[in-house]
């Protein structure tokens, strides 16, 4: 890890390989999630070659470099080249892609377009649409305020159920409120009120007025 997040092992491929081999000693399947490179997009081939040579079960690739963060579109155009590299070096390693995949339908389209893909990972897409994994269309699910509020209440229930074991403070929930409370008259005021709560009970009391 580095100060601004992960990806530092890209700069130390020998340590990355040693870490993978150490993980394998547990006797469990080992997978790796990575970005395309650290500073330059041109790093992707050498870096992914190095990882594919480690005989891992699955390689999940966020299709951006560390430096790009999420400031540029994910490099979906590299998927065919990545799959060809996998087929050449480690045909048994599964490839999962990540980056700018909005929802299940989008992921399925990419899977049809690139038939060698083994998996699709949705990351930030869930923050834009909590129903992004649904098989049905946006018009059929997740489009009403009541559905979104019901899902937020379920989120609060889950927090109460697991907070004792995870030790996560209540304030960590607040980043999620904007996902559920939106697109209705007074949504901004409700979000503001939720941001000033200190417990799930206080949040439920506010949501009861929506």
Secondary structure, 3 states (H helix, E strand, C coil): CECCECCHHHHCHHHHHHHHHHHHCCCCCCEEEEECCCCCHHHHHHHHHHHHCCCCCEEEEECCCCCCCCCCCCCHHHHHHHHHHHHHHCCCCEEEEECCCCCHHHHHHHHHHCCCCCEEECCCHHHHCCCCCCCCCCCCCCCCHHHHHHHHHHHHHHHHHHHHHHCCCHHHHHHHHHHHCCCCCCHHHHHHHHHCCCCHHHHHHHHCCC
